[in-house]
Amino acid sequence: MKLWGGRFTKPTNQLVDEYTASIQFDKKLAAYDIKGSIAHVAMLAKCEIISEDDANEITAGLKAVMEKINNGEAVLSEEHEDIHMNVEKLLIDEIGPVGGKLHTGRSRNDQVALDMRLYLRDALMDISQLVANLQEALLKQVKENKETVLPGYTHLQRAQPVLFAHHMLAYVFMLQRDVERLGGSWKRVNKSPLGAGALAGTTFAVDRQFVADELGFDGICENSLDAVSDRDFVVEFLGNAALISTHLSRLCEELVQWSSAEFNFIELDDAFCTGSSMMPQKKNPDVAELVRGKTGRVYGNLIGMLTTLKGLPLAYNKDMQEDKEGMFDTVETLKGALALFAPMMETMDVKQKNMYEAVRNDFSNATDLADYLVGKGMAFRESHAVVGEIVLHCIQKNKYLLDMTLQEIKGFSSIIEEDVFAYLTPEAVVNARNIAGGTALNRVEEQITIAETNLTETEHRLARWAKKIEPLT
Ligand code: ARG
C-alpha cells in the first residue's frame, strides 16, 4: 500500500513506478533528509503540535533508519518513489504508527527544496575549499619560479615576454572570482523553505525560524510559492560550476600545449600522466585532457536545468525532479577535477631554461625597441615602422634583435645607441612593465600579496560556514 494510496482503487502500473521514481539517485540526499526531519520534529514538539514523547520516539527512529541506510540494511524501493517516502516508510516500520506524525505540517515539496539546499551548502563548502587548494598550489609554483620568463602570447603567436609567475597568477585571480561567486550563491542557498508546505503554507502554527536556526540557515524563504518553485540556486550553482570548468579547461589546454615537444615548457609528474597501449614512448597528459573534456557535461547540466525550468507554471511540478542528477553530476565532476588538479600543478616541473630560450630566440622584445625610439624622441607610429623594417632585416639574416651589432642597427635609425642592448634583454623587457598589475617582478610580488590576502579571507569565510554546517547525524 502506497503512503498516498487512500484515494486510489488499484495499484500503480509497474512501469509508472519505475518511470516516476527518483530513489535510484535521490538516495544521495538521505542524510540531509533525515537531518531536516529531525529539526522539523523538534519544532513540532516545541510548538506543541506533537507531544515531546512522540518527538523523542520519532527522532530515535530516524537515527535508527539512518544507521540502517548507512550500513546497507535498509531496503530502498522504487515502490516508495523517492528518498522522502522511503525514509517515512522505514520509520513507520521501525517505530510503528507514531512515525506517521513526522509529516505533519510538511509536504515533500518544501522537504525536497530543503534537502537540495542542505546538499548544495555542503557542496559549496567543499568546492570552495578545493578551489582554494588549487590557488595555493598555483601560488607555490609562482613563488618557486618567480623570475622565470616565458613568451606571452596573443593569437597563440609570441607577443611579449611575461613572468611565468604572472601567467600563473592570472589563473589564481580567475579562481578567486570563482570562489567569490560561490560565496555569493551561499547567501541565496542558505535559506529555509520548510513551512511552505505543498505551496500555500500550513494550517499548523509552525515556527519556521526555529527550524531555520536548528539547521544553520541565515533566514527563511519569504514566499511559500516561491519557496517550493525556486531552483534558481541550482541554476546559479551550475552556472558557477560552468565558469570554474571554463577556467580549468583553459589551463588544461595550456598544460597540454606546454608539455608537447613543440613547446617543451613543462613536464607533468609521472604520477599524473598515463601511457599508450601501443606506443611505448608516450606520456600523455590525460588528466588535463579529461578535465577539459568534462567541461562539456558541466555545461550540459546547466543548459539542461535551465530548459527544465523554462515555462514551468507555479508552484511545484514533477518536472523539477529532474534537478538532481545534473547537480550531483556537476558536483562530483568538479570535485574530481579539482582534487586532482592541485597536486598535479604542485608537482609540475617548470623548464625555466626552455622558456627563457623561447623568449631569447624571438622578436618579443620588438615593442620595447619601438618604445626605446619613442624615448629618444621619435613618434610611436614612426618607430613602429622602423622596427618593422629591422625585424624583416633580421628574419632575412636569420638573427634576432640582440644579435645585431650597433653599426647594423644604427643603419635603420641613427638615434639608436649602445644602451639599446641592455634595454632589450628579457629581464629588462619584463621589468619595464612596472605598472600596477604589470609583469615586472615587483608588480608580480604585489599580486602575490593580494592573492594571499584573498586566500586568508576565503579561509575565514569557510570557517564561518563550517560553524553553520554541523556534522550530519
Ligand atoms: N521526488 C520529488 C522531487 O524530487 C519530491 C517532491 C515530490 N512532490 C510531489 N508532489 N510529487 O521533486
Residues whose N, C-alpha, C, O or C-beta is under 5 A from the ligand:
A	BS01	LIG	S22 D82 R108 N109 V112 M320 Q321
